[in-house]
Amino acid sequence: MKAFLHHLRFAPLVVIVWVILEEELSVRTIVVGAVLGILTLVIVDRYVLRGDYERLYAMGPLRAARYAAALFVQIYLAGFQALHRLITGRVNVDIVDITTTLEDDFRISLLANSITLTPGTVTLERRGEHLRVIWLDCVSRDPEVAGPMIKGGFERMLGGGRR
């Protein structure tokens, strides 16, 4: 019961995601979304994560919202850029190795996934702080040049500093 009450605070977020996925705003959709969402949170918390993951993965709601908004904008901007390159035939695809200044696994994974979600780039592999990326607009294979271009502001927003 304690776990249920603990996860109840996520009910509004879970319901919003469920309504978006169902593409229907009704009492039934809201109730089903809340029940399934909270039940899923309780099960994952108890059987999958089994630890103090909230402290490890904490970003704060404001930081997470800013990051999500920036990612959303970057996905659309990069999509138009990639489309333009494909239509004009100015494509220079290559694989580039870059390094991140991020240190914790959660943030490095967020960065790698953000790179993959952005059209024109796909993260192929992650080994520690090193990422291997397919880049549609490869202007340089030098990690010092390519890294900032591929990572954009994502790394800074996730808490990475300069090395």
HUZI-V937093 format. One record per helix or strand. SS is the DSSP state (~ for helix, > for strand). FROM is the first residue (numbers start at 1). LEN is the number of residues. If there is no record, write none. Layout:
ss:from:len
SS:FROM:LEN
SS:FROM:LEN
This chain:
ss:from:len
~:2:21
~:27:23
~:53:4
~:61:28
>:92:1
>:94:6
~:105:13
>:121:7
>:130:6
>:137:1
~:143:9
~:154:4
